[in-house]
Amino acid sequence: MDKEIKKLATHARTGINSASVLADLEKIYLEIFGKSGTFTNLTKQLSSIPKSKKPKIGQLLNEAKKEIEKTFEQRHNFLKKKRPKEFIDITAPGKKLKLGHLHLISQAIDEIVAIFSKLGFSLESYPEVDWDWYAFESLNMPKNHPARDDWETFFIKSAPKPHFGSQVLTPHTSNGQVREMEKLKKPPIRMLNIARCYRRQIDVSHTPMFHQFEGLFIDEYITIANLKGTLNYFTAKFFGPKRQMRLRPHYFRFTEPSFEVDVTCGVCQGSGCRFCKSGWVELGGAGMVHPKVLEAGNINPHKYTGFAFGWGIERTIAIKTGIGDIRLLYQNDIRFLEQF
């Protein structure tokens, strides 16, 4: 085996010294010391050699390895010095860095805030973890009322507080309505509340955490006409002038009368298709603020009236862009996000 070692060392030196560029040198090194290299295969044969000869063969292998590596280092240093210096044109323009952009939800939030700010609505923020009273009871949904089941709420494990009850992850941004009334104490009130909400739902149109925006307008002589005019303005600005809006009678505990807000389908423009079935798609809920909700916020329902509306930002984006599954918004797939 000692002859094979000497032959390998000679062959390796010849190959290394014949390399004219660093890339060839690296290739030769792998052919010798790589996983299936000639030197590596030779060392694997040590296990089949008698014990009496192993020390001598092992010493020869170590000496050969050191010699080959020394030759490699010398040739590497030589080729490195010989390599021509890279020309740098200092007058050439620099390469522009790729810039990211805001997430689609952030873009929608900015656009919604800009639209309603022109109508005098001010952006407010209220807790995402709130008391049961603000999330339900102050909104005319007393304890054990079946209407609470629609929200499939996440309750926080905490000691209940007198009058306010337990803590919950807010299932809607409506918890900000009474808080805004308490803060301002007296109308006029024009509030836009945008926050994360939580419900125990997940499918193509629901996620356990989602974003919602809430509008509240309270003043003297406010009517359904004001509500409809506001939502018509929003629809035209956010979805485009070709999209129409309608109010469809519905039932909510915290508004009376109450409406579902529909907009014409962006796929068929209201003629009816497989996506919308009827030409309309449901956007969210709205209505005139219930007198009991005004009373909970210490507002005189005999003097003041108001309207409220609120729906998911993800749903609003889906209706605008035609996304069939809002879960795509949270999968961080760059191929999807780059389209917006």
C-alpha positions in Angstrom: 0.0 0.0 0.0 3.0 2.3 0.5 3.6 2.3 -3.3 0.0 3.4 -3.8 0.5 6.2 -1.4 3.6 7.4 -3.1 2.0 7.2 -6.5 -1.0 9.2 -5.3 1.2 11.9 -3.8 3.2 12.2 -7.1 0.0 12.3 -9.2 -1.6 14.9 -6.9 1.5 17.2 -7.0 1.5 17.0 -10.8 -2.2 17.8 -11.1 -2.0 20.7 -8.6 0.9 22.3 -10.3 -0.7 21.9 -13.7 -3.8 24.0 -12.6 -3.8 27.4 -14.4 -6.8 29.0 -12.7 -8.2 28.8 -9.1 -11.4 27.1 -10.3 -9.4 24.2 -11.7 -7.3 24.0 -8.5 -10.4 23.7 -6.3 -11.8 21.0 -8.6 -8.5 19.0 -8.3 -8.6 19.4 -4.5 -12.1 17.9 -4.3 -11.0 15.0 -6.6 -8.3 14.2 -4.0 -9.9 15.0 -0.6 -13.6 15.1 -1.5 -16.1 12.5 -0.2 -15.3 10.1 -3.0 -11.7 11.5 -3.6 -8.7 9.3 -4.3 -7.0 10.0 -0.9 -10.3 9.5 1.0 -10.8 6.1 -0.7 -7.3 5.1 0.2 -7.7 5.9 3.9 -10.9 3.8 3.9 -8.7 0.8 3.2 -6.9 1.1 6.5 -9.6 -1.1 8.2 -8.5 -4.1 6.0 -4.8 -3.8 6.8 -3.2 -6.1 9.4 -2.7 -4.4 12.8 1.1 -4.7 12.7 1.3 -2.6 9.5 -1.3 0.1 10.4 1.0 2.5 12.3 3.5 2.6 9.3 0.7 3.0 6.7 -1.0 5.6 8.8 2.2 7.6 9.1 2.8 7.5 5.4 -0.8 8.7 4.8 -0.3 11.7 7.1 3.0 12.6 5.5 1.4 12.4 2.0 -1.6 14.5 3.1 0.7 17.2 4.5 2.8 17.2 1.4 -0.2 17.5 -0.9 -1.8 20.3 1.2 1.5 22.2 1.2 1.7 21.9 -2.6 -1.9 23.0 -2.9 -1.4 26.1 -0.7 1.7 27.2 -2.6 -0.1 26.8 -6.0 -3.2 28.6 -4.6 -1.1 31.6 -3.4 0.7 31.7 -6.8 -2.5 31.7 -8.8 -4.1 34.3 -6.5 -1.3 36.7 -7.1 -1.2 36.0 -10.8 -5.0 36.7 -11.2 -5.7 40.0 -12.9 -7.2 42.7 -10.7 -10.9 43.3 -11.2 -11.6 46.6 -13.1 -14.0 48.9 -11.3 -15.6 51.7 -13.3 -16.2 54.3 -10.6 -18.3 56.4 -13.1 -20.8 53.6 -13.6 -24.2 54.1 -11.8 -24.8 52.0 -8.7 -27.2 49.1 -8.6 -30.6 50.0 -7.2 -31.6 48.1 -4.1 -34.9 46.2 -4.4 -37.5 47.9 -2.2 -40.4 46.2 -0.6 -43.9 47.7 -0.1 -46.6 47.9 2.5 -48.7 44.7 3.0 -52.1 44.7 1.2 -53.9 45.1 4.5 -51.8 48.2 5.5 -52.5 49.7 2.1 -56.2 49.2 2.5 -56.1 50.7 6.0 -54.3 53.8 4.7 -56.9 54.2 1.9 -59.9 53.8 4.3 -58.5 56.3 6.7 -57.9 58.8 3.9 -61.4 58.4 2.6 -63.2 58.9 5.9 -60.9 61.7 7.1 -62.3 63.8 4.2 -65.7 63.4 5.8 -64.4 64.6 9.2 -64.0 61.2 10.8 -61.1 61.0 13.3 -59.1 57.8 13.7 -59.2 56.4 17.2 -57.9 53.3 18.9 -59.5 51.1 21.6 -58.4 47.9 23.5 -58.2 44.6 21.7 -58.7 42.9 25.1 -61.7 44.5 26.6 -64.4 44.0 29.2 -67.6 42.0 28.4 -69.6 45.2 29.1 -68.1 47.2 26.3 -68.1 44.3 23.9 -71.6 43.1 24.5 -73.8 44.6 27.3 -73.3 48.2 26.5 -74.3 47.3 22.9 -77.7 46.0 24.0 -76.6 42.3 24.3 -77.2 41.2 27.9 -75.7 38.1 29.4 -77.0 34.8 28.0 -78.6 36.6 25.0 -78.5 34.3 21.9 -77.1 37.1 19.7 -73.8 36.6 21.4 -73.4 33.2 19.8 -72.9 34.8 16.4 -69.5 36.2 17.5 -68.0 32.9 18.9 -65.9 34.9 21.3 -62.5 34.1 22.9 -62.8 34.7 26.7 -59.8 35.6 28.8 -59.2 33.6 32.0 -59.3 36.5 34.5 -61.3 37.5 37.6 -64.6 39.2 36.6 -64.9 42.9 37.5 -68.1 44.3 39.0 -70.3 45.9 36.3 -67.8 45.1 33.5 -67.8 41.3 33.8 -65.1 39.1 32.3 -62.4 40.1 29.8 -62.6 39.0 26.1 -60.6 39.3 22.9 -62.8 41.9 21.1 -64.9 40.1 18.5 -65.7 43.4 16.7 -64.6 47.0 16.8 -68.0 48.1 18.2 -66.5 48.0 21.7 -65.1 51.4 20.8 -68.6 53.0 20.4 -69.5 53.5 24.0 -65.9 54.3 24.9 -65.9 57.1 22.4 -69.1 58.5 23.8 -67.6 58.3 27.3 -64.5 60.1 26.2 -66.1 63.0 24.3 -69.2 63.2 26.6 -71.1 65.3 24.1 -71.8 65.0 20.3 -70.9 65.7 17.6 -69.0 62.4 17.3 -67.3 61.2 14.1 -65.1 58.2 15.0 -63.3 55.7 12.9 -61.9 52.8 14.9 -59.6 50.3 13.2 -58.3 47.3 15.2 -57.6 43.6 15.2 -60.6 41.4 16.1 -60.9 37.7 17.1 -63.5 35.0 16.5 -63.3 31.2 16.6 -63.9 30.9 12.9 -61.6 29.8 10.0 -62.5 29.2 6.3 -62.1 30.9 3.0 -63.8 34.0 4.2 -62.9 34.0 8.0 -59.7 33.9 10.0 -59.4 33.7 13.9 -57.7 37.1 13.8 -58.8 39.8 11.4 -58.9 43.5 11.0 -62.1 45.6 11.2 -63.0 49.2 10.8 -65.9 50.9 12.7 -67.5 54.2 11.9 -69.7 56.1 14.4 -71.5 59.4 13.7 -73.7 61.0 16.4 -75.3 64.4 16.2 -78.6 66.1 16.1 -81.0 65.2 13.2 -78.9 62.3 11.8 -81.0 60.0 9.6 -80.7 57.0 7.3 -80.1 59.4 4.5 -76.8 60.5 6.1 -75.8 56.8 6.5 -76.6 56.0 2.9 -74.8 59.1 1.6 -71.7 58.3 3.7 -71.5 54.7 2.5 -72.2 55.7 -1.1 -69.2 58.0 -0.9 -67.0 55.3 0.5 -68.1 52.8 -2.1 -67.4 55.1 -5.0 -63.9 56.1 -3.6 -62.7 52.6 -2.5 -64.2 50.3 -5.2 -64.6 52.8 -8.0 -67.5 54.8 -9.5 -68.9 51.8 -11.4 -69.6 49.8 -8.2 -73.0 50.4 -6.6 -74.1 50.1 -3.0 -77.4 49.1 -1.4 -78.9 48.8 2.1 -80.7 45.5 2.8 -82.9 45.3 6.0 -81.3 43.1 8.7 -81.3 42.7 12.5 -78.5 43.7 14.9 -79.0 44.3 18.6 -77.0 47.5 18.7 -78.7 49.3 15.8 -82.3 50.0 14.9 -83.2 50.0 12.1 -80.3 47.7 10.9 -79.0 46.9 7.4 -76.6 44.7 5.6 -74.5 46.6 3.1 -74.1 45.1 -0.3 -72.0 46.2 -3.3 -72.2 45.1 -6.9 -69.9 42.3 -7.8 -66.6 43.3 -9.3 -66.5 40.2 -11.5 -69.7 40.6 -13.4 -70.5 44.2 -12.5 -73.9 43.3 -11.1 -75.2 41.1 -13.9 -74.9 37.8 -11.9 -72.2 35.2 -12.0 -70.9 32.0 -10.3 -69.0 34.1 -7.7 -71.9 36.4 -6.5 -75.0 34.4 -7.8 -77.2 37.6 -7.8 -74.9 40.4 -8.9 -74.4 41.6 -5.3 -71.9 40.7 -2.6 -72.3 41.3 1.1 -69.9 43.9 2.6 -70.9 44.2 6.2 -73.4 45.6 8.7 -74.7 49.1 9.4 -77.6 50.9 11.0 -78.9 53.7 13.2 -77.4 53.5 16.7 -79.9 51.9 19.2 -81.3 54.3 21.9 -80.1 51.9 24.6 -76.5 52.1 23.2 -76.7 55.9 23.4 -77.9 55.7 26.9 -75.0 53.3 27.8 -72.7 56.1 26.6 -74.6 58.8 28.6 -75.9 60.4 25.4 -79.6 61.6 25.4 -81.4 59.5 22.7 -84.3 62.0 22.6 -81.9 64.8 21.4 -79.3 62.9 19.4 -79.3 60.2 16.8 -76.5 58.5 14.9 -75.4 55.7 12.7 -72.7 53.1 12.8 -71.1 50.7 10.4 -68.4 48.1 10.5 -66.9 45.3 8.6 -63.7 43.3 8.0 -60.9 44.9 6.1 -59.9 41.5 4.7 -63.4 41.0 3.3 -63.3 44.5 1.8 -60.0 43.7 0.1 -61.4 40.4 -1.2 -64.5 42.2 -2.7 -62.3 44.8 -4.3 -59.6 42.6 -5.8 -61.5 39.3 -6.3 -59.4 37.2 -3.9 -61.3 34.0 -3.3 -59.6 33.0 0.0 -58.7 35.7 2.5 -56.2 33.3 4.2 -53.9 34.1 1.3 -53.3 37.4 3.0 -51.5 35.7 5.9 -49.5 33.0 4.2 -46.6 35.4 3.3 -46.2 33.9 -0.2 -44.1 36.5 -2.0 -45.5 35.4 -5.3 -49.0 36.5 -4.1 -47.9 39.7 -2.2 -45.8 41.0 -5.1 -49.0 41.4 -7.2 -50.2 44.2 -5.0 
